[in-house]
Every structure is written in structure tokens, then in C-alpha cells.
Amino acid sequence: MSSPAPVAPAADSAGAAPLLVLGWGNRSRGDDALGPMLVERLRAALGDAAGVECLDDYQLQVELALDLVGRRAVLLVDASLSSPPPFTATALQPARDASYSSHAMSPRSLLQAYRDVVGQDPPPCTLLAIRGERCQLGEPPGLAALANLEAALAWALAWVRRGGLVGAQCAPPASAAARPCGGRGRANHSSSSNSRNSPDEA
């Protein structure tokens, strides 16, 4: 099957906030809620700060690739059962894998979908994998996971303040392949954003 023909970015893509923070996870499955929780806390900490948009969802879906259009840098946030605590920050490259054609995509396959659809390389993307321990249905996040969340939030705030630049000294060594929490159901895409002005206007 041939790849879809590239499409031009949407007309309003020039007005997209330069920085995007996208977190995903199932809030009803214990530590799997860490991704959306970080986005929620980051949104509250930033307030009306300009130049960054925060989105959250239950899982990565191909439609989210278009949210990357017009960005200078992207931070993807998820819970991980294999990442060293408290978190890892890893630069991502597009890659086609077994999740490419499924409803629940991997971060690398989402970037590959962007390349295939938009016809150009995606913006620089970093995966912030927050260490979780349990992702059981009906359980709240554990105390260890919440402590890891606080450390990851401080790193994410620094990422925003650096304009999306990743300071190697700020991130623990990344594992080869972080294993996400499982059991995610499909949900509608929900989002909330700050002002779309440039960082110089903050």
C-alpha cells in the first residue's frame, strides 16, 4: 500500500503556539494517569504564559500528527513501567512500527505519520517518560509515581523556559525502550491551550 500524498499544513498553522506539550494516558488506571496529570499541572503552573499549548488524550492516534504542524518543538509525555525513576527524556526520530496503522500509536510512529501526511520532517520531539509502578483499573496513582511526577514537572517547566531546548544535564539517562502502561481505551481528543502569542510577548 502506497503512502498518502503529502498535504499542505492547515491555513491557520502559522498561528500555532511554538511549543506543544502533549500527554496521554488513562486516568482510571493508576499510574497510567501520569501523562495527563503532568499536562494539567503544567497548564496550571504556566497560567497565561504565551507561546505554549497543552493537549491531553487517552492515547496517541494518527489525527494528533496534525497538532504538530507549525511547532518549533514538541514534548510528548507518558507513563512508563520500564523507565528509570523518576523519568527519562529522550529525543525521538520517526519510525514505522507495528502500531503505525492502529488506533493506539507509538510516539515514533506518530512522527512517521506526520512525515507521511505533511511531507516534511516533524519538529524536534522529546519523549518525557515518567516512571510508574502500577496501572490497575480503578486505582489512584501511587505515592512513588506522584513523586516522580513532581520531578518531571520541574523538568518540563525548565523545557518550556528554555524554549523547547533539551539540556542534557537536566535529564536522567534514557532507557533503550520505555514500556508504557497498557489497557488504554479510545477516547475523544480533548485540549486546552494557553495564548498563542510568541514567547517574546509573554
KAFEN-V710553 format. One record per backbone hydrogen bond with DSSP energy under -1.0 kcal/mol. NH is the residue of the N-H (numbers start at 1). CO is the residue of the C=O. E is the energy in kcal/mol with one decimal. If there is no record, write none. Layout:
NH | CO | E
NH | CO | E
//
This chain:
7 | 117 | -3.2
13 | 10 | -2.0
15 | 12 | -1.7
16 | 13 | -1.8
19 | 51 | -2.0
20 | 73 | -1.8
21 | 53 | -2.7
22 | 75 | -2.8
23 | 55 | -2.3
24 | 77 | -1.9
25 | 57 | -1.5
29 | 26 | -1.8
30 | 139 | -1.9
31 | 134 | -2.9
32 | 29 | -2.4
33 | 30 | -1.7
34 | 31 | -1.8
37 | 33 | -2.3
38 | 34 | -2.3
39 | 35 | -1.9
40 | 36 | -2.5
41 | 37 | -2.4
42 | 38 | -2.8
43 | 39 | -2.6
44 | 40 | -1.8
45 | 41 | -2.4
46 | 42 | -2.5
47 | 43 | -1.6
49 | 46 | -2.0
51 | 195 | -1.2
53 | 19 | -2.4
55 | 21 | -2.8
56 | 190 | -1.4
57 | 23 | -1.6
64 | 61 | -2.0
65 | 62 | -1.8
66 | 63 | -1.2
67 | 64 | -1.3
68 | 65 | -1.4
69 | 66 | -1.1
71 | 68 | -1.6
72 | 18 | -3.5
73 | 18 | -1.6
74 | 124 | -2.5
75 | 20 | -2.9
76 | 126 | -3.1
77 | 22 | -2.6
78 | 128 | -2.1
80 | 130 | -2.7
81 | 179 | -3.9
88 | 129 | -1.9
90 | 127 | -2.3
92 | 125 | -2.5
95 | 108 | -1.7
100 | 97 | -1.9
102 | 99 | -1.7
105 | 60 | -2.5
110 | 106 | -1.9
111 | 107 | -1.7
112 | 108 | -1.8
113 | 109 | -2.2
114 | 110 | -1.9
115 | 111 | -2.2
116 | 112 | -2.4
117 | 113 | -2.6
118 | 114 | -2.9
119 | 115 | -1.3
126 | 74 | -2.2
127 | 90 | -3.2
128 | 76 | -3.7
129 | 88 | -2.4
130 | 78 | -2.7
131 | 86 | -1.8
132 | 80 | -3.2
138 | 28 | -3.3
139 | 136 | -1.8
146 | 142 | -2.1
147 | 143 | -2.0
148 | 144 | -2.1
149 | 145 | -2.1
150 | 146 | -1.8
151 | 147 | -1.7
152 | 148 | -2.4
153 | 149 | -2.6
154 | 150 | -1.9
155 | 151 | -1.7
156 | 152 | -2.6
157 | 153 | -2.5
158 | 154 | -1.7
159 | 155 | -2.3
160 | 156 | -2.2
161 | 157 | -2.3
162 | 158 | -1.8
163 | 160 | -1.8
164 | 159 | -2.9
170 | 167 | -2.3
190 | 56 | -1.1
192 | 54 | -1.7
201 | 198 | -1.9
202 | 199 | -1.7
//
